[in-house]
């Protein structure tokens, strides 16, 4: 039933984009979170940061036009917007940890009600690789997560405490899921919006920790994309 | 003062067995492919290599690993589009890995170059990468103590160098290189263009020459990403 109701990744990204203010400095994690840039609200001009050393980069260039010295953290070629800048890694992570970014948006394996995030490895097998994930969860004024509400097996991704290796402790402030928008406040999940087609009971049944409310829960409304 | 050397072989001379070598670059941007290949030609063993990644395809750092010259990698993201060289050896227990968050890696190198033996960062607090490290509380919040990182040599790719060692970089190829240049006992630079002193506007210098020891001109440097896409190999 949830599979029929739930938002696509594009729709989750669209919803997250609505909360990005004009002129905000934003870091989008590799993969799914990068989609947020496509849904920038008309009339707003956020400035995107990529931790390998560019502020105010733009779309991918046309195939064949790539300059491989101008890449993002996912090692994809990008273009520059007027007012872009290059900088070295110490400056780049000063922007991150130093509290200069307005929002960082990441993917998740699990998010705990305490704001703990697990998103960098599933277990102890294979080659571990962390990149900038553990840095990016510290310092931005808001740390938001985009995720399906449940795993492919239907298990909750919003949990009491993470079982996968942690990326950071008490760092996430808002979660945009395929079913709801949930804030983390004082160690609790606080439900802000949910799809109109799902009941509170059904939403709670696929959430691994209590969903609190604080005032009215809005309808999560997104366009067809 | 003229820090230029006659060629790539002279540039990497003296990098001996067991040396610690920082190599600039993030992904393909800023990887000094020609210096790395000259190092493979020279053949020292048991190197500790510091780079954001752990090589890609069959060139550059991947070829260095394939040549059996690397004992340990210190990096944040030992994965790539073709990570076979590192992955095979790591899973076989033939190469050590010190995994460091990317920003912590940068700051450890910066600290090494700046004479700061340790610092505290929020990064990795409460995670397995903080295991065994001292924790300090400042203004009510916990932080992880990290130590400086220094090297015997740094291999750096610059865009323009003057003969005194002042450097500029190209776009996002800058990444770790200005930090590494400060943190190595001997910093070795390949530059696309070498000019006389005064050839770089002092306002535009990114790495001041005090951090640079040797310069070699490589006028048409190979780009790692182009080599990967072409399926090129060092051997």
HADDOCK unambig.tbl for C-alpha pairs under 7 A between the chains (distance, minus, plus):
assign (segid A and resid 52 and name CA) (segid B and resid 26 and name CA) 6.99 0.50 0.50
assign (segid A and resid 52 and name CA) (segid B and resid 172 and name CA) 6.86 0.50 0.50
assign (segid A and resid 52 and name CA) (segid B and resid 175 and name CA) 5.94 0.50 0.50
assign (segid A and resid 53 and name CA) (segid B and resid 172 and name CA) 5.71 0.50 0.50
assign (segid A and resid 53 and name CA) (segid B and resid 175 and name CA) 6.03 0.50 0.50
assign (segid A and resid 54 and name CA) (segid B and resid 172 and name CA) 6.69 0.50 0.50
assign (segid A and resid 68 and name CA) (segid B and resid 28 and name CA) 6.93 0.50 0.50
assign (segid A and resid 68 and name CA) (segid B and resid 29 and name CA) 6.15 0.50 0.50
assign (segid A and resid 68 and name CA) (segid B and resid 225 and name CA) 6.59 0.50 0.50
assign (segid A and resid 69 and name CA) (segid B and resid 29 and name CA) 4.66 0.50 0.50
assign (segid A and resid 69 and name CA) (segid B and resid 170 and name CA) 6.93 0.50 0.50
assign (segid A and resid 69 and name CA) (segid B and resid 171 and name CA) 5.88 0.50 0.50
assign (segid A and resid 69 and name CA) (segid B and resid 172 and name CA) 5.46 0.50 0.50
assign (segid A and resid 69 and name CA) (segid B and resid 173 and name CA) 5.27 0.50 0.50
assign (segid A and resid 70 and name CA) (segid B and resid 171 and name CA) 5.96 0.50 0.50
assign (segid A and resid 70 and name CA) (segid B and resid 172 and name CA) 5.38 0.50 0.50
assign (segid A and resid 71 and name CA) (segid B and resid 172 and name CA) 6.77 0.50 0.50
assign (segid A and resid 75 and name CA) (segid B and resid 27 and name CA) 6.21 0.50 0.50
assign (segid A and resid 86 and name CA) (segid B and resid 171 and name CA) 6.13 0.50 0.50
assign (segid A and resid 86 and name CA) (segid B and resid 172 and name CA) 6.20 0.50 0.50
assign (segid A and resid 87 and name CA) (segid B and resid 175 and name CA) 6.99 0.50 0.50
assign (segid A and resid 88 and name CA) (segid B and resid 174 and name CA) 5.81 0.50 0.50
assign (segid A and resid 88 and name CA) (segid B and resid 175 and name CA) 4.52 0.50 0.50
assign (segid A and resid 88 and name CA) (segid B and resid 176 and name CA) 6.07 0.50 0.50
assign (segid A and resid 88 and name CA) (segid B and resid 178 and name CA) 6.84 0.50 0.50
assign (segid A and resid 89 and name CA) (segid B and resid 106 and name CA) 5.85 0.50 0.50
assign (segid A and resid 89 and name CA) (segid B and resid 175 and name CA) 5.18 0.50 0.50
assign (segid A and resid 89 and name CA) (segid B and resid 176 and name CA) 5.58 0.50 0.50
assign (segid A and resid 90 and name CA) (segid B and resid 106 and name CA) 5.53 0.50 0.50
assign (segid A and resid 90 and name CA) (segid B and resid 107 and name CA) 5.87 0.50 0.50
assign (segid A and resid 90 and name CA) (segid B and resid 110 and name CA) 6.94 0.50 0.50
assign (segid A and resid 93 and name CA) (segid B and resid 103 and name CA) 5.35 0.50 0.50
assign (segid A and resid 127 and name CA) (segid B and resid 87 and name CA) 6.67 0.50 0.50
assign (segid A and resid 129 and name CA) (segid B and resid 76 and name CA) 6.17 0.50 0.50
assign (segid A and resid 129 and name CA) (segid B and resid 77 and name CA) 4.45 0.50 0.50
assign (segid A and resid 129 and name CA) (segid B and resid 78 and name CA) 5.77 0.50 0.50
assign (segid A and resid 129 and name CA) (segid B and resid 79 and name CA) 6.70 0.50 0.50
assign (segid A and resid 130 and name CA) (segid B and resid 76 and name CA) 5.74 0.50 0.50
assign (segid A and resid 130 and name CA) (segid B and resid 77 and name CA) 5.72 0.50 0.50
assign (segid A and resid 130 and name CA) (segid B and resid 101 and name CA) 5.99 0.50 0.50
assign (segid A and resid 131 and name CA) (segid B and resid 76 and name CA) 4.77 0.50 0.50
assign (segid A and resid 131 and name CA) (segid B and resid 77 and name CA) 4.91 0.50 0.50
assign (segid A and resid 131 and name CA) (segid B and resid 101 and name CA) 5.64 0.50 0.50
assign (segid A and resid 131 and name CA) (segid B and resid 102 and name CA) 5.08 0.50 0.50
assign (segid A and resid 132 and name CA) (segid B and resid 101 and name CA) 5.78 0.50 0.50
assign (segid A and resid 132 and name CA) (segid B and resid 102 and name CA) 4.75 0.50 0.50
assign (segid A and resid 132 and name CA) (segid B and resid 103 and name CA) 6.26 0.50 0.50
assign (segid A and resid 134 and name CA) (segid B and resid 101 and name CA) 6.23 0.50 0.50
assign (segid A and resid 134 and name CA) (segid B and resid 123 and name CA) 5.58 0.50 0.50
assign (segid A and resid 134 and name CA) (segid B and resid 124 and name CA) 5.65 0.50 0.50
assign (segid A and resid 135 and name CA) (segid B and resid 101 and name CA) 6.79 0.50 0.50
assign (segid A and resid 135 and name CA) (segid B and resid 103 and name CA) 5.95 0.50 0.50
assign (segid A and resid 135 and name CA) (segid B and resid 123 and name CA) 5.07 0.50 0.50
assign (segid A and resid 138 and name CA) (segid B and resid 122 and name CA) 6.61 0.50 0.50
assign (segid A and resid 138 and name CA) (segid B and resid 123 and name CA) 6.61 0.50 0.50
assign (segid A and resid 165 and name CA) (segid B and resid 127 and name CA) 6.97 0.50 0.50
assign (segid A and resid 166 and name CA) (segid B and resid 127 and name CA) 5.26 0.50 0.50
assign (segid A and resid 167 and name CA) (segid B and resid 124 and name CA) 6.86 0.50 0.50
assign (segid A and resid 167 and name CA) (segid B and resid 127 and name CA) 6.25 0.50 0.50
assign (segid A and resid 168 and name CA) (segid B and resid 124 and name CA) 6.30 0.50 0.50
assign (segid A and resid 168 and name CA) (segid B and resid 125 and name CA) 6.62 0.50 0.50
assign (segid A and resid 168 and name CA) (segid B and resid 126 and name CA) 6.50 0.50 0.50
assign (segid A and resid 168 and name CA) (segid B and resid 127 and name CA) 6.52 0.50 0.50
assign (segid A and resid 169 and name CA) (segid B and resid 126 and name CA) 6.00 0.50 0.50
